[in-house]
Amino acid sequence: MIPVLSGLGYRLARFLTQPDEEQESVATCSREALEKTLQPGDVLLIEGSSRISMAIKYITQSTWSHAAIFIGKVESDGDLGTKPLLIEVDVKEGVRTVPLSRYCQNHTRICRPVGLAPQEMKQVIDFMKERLGYKYDLKNIFDLARYLIQTPPVPQKYRRRLLALGSGDPTKAICSSLIAQAFQSVKYPILPSIDIDESSSKAEINSQKEILHIRHHSLFAPRDFDVSPYFEIVKPTIQSKFDYRNLRWANG
């Protein structure tokens, strides 16, 4: 039964990773600027355009459907010199390294942890490297696939939990969960505890309660690195001494 499910899961993963022709993700900076700005340990958020990306963006109500961690320039087998590499969790291939060039044409965002010592940053990256080869959680694939058949009327406050319905197997993961684990391994925070204001509206209280629940790594989504008060948002265009006066506009 397990080989049958594995085969079905692989075929489903192949289908889910096909691009949605109606969706488009446009890069907001050049490849050179992105490569120059990234530092080891930075989390790169990606706006994907695949079918599975659409499901994740719906569930999390966010632009970001994927996350990877930059590990620096590394020597590549069979190539001269070094290449800037990311570690990500791919639906079909599992935990793997990929060149930065894979996402240079996508809309991306750099989220940078602040205050980590070099040794702590190395621990985070080593945590990811030690899990290369782990597989994507098969049960998570089936959960997300439901959104291509019929979008269930799940209240917003419960949608995030649909990302945490994996098997619990420690050798399986999803992208943001594994990165969250890596930072938790050095006790680096991602989202804070929040004191609930009794005067808040019911909708606001429900949202705050949801954040308070986000502690286990399986409940983290790519957008959490964006909204975290402990990660700096770094924009390559601004980092490269942007001056709007140098922009060249079309006439008319």
Summary of the structure (lengths in Angstrom):
residues: 252
radius of gyration: 19.0
end to end distance: 65.0
largest distance: 65.0
contacts: 718
relative contact order: 0.17
helix: 42%
strand: 19%
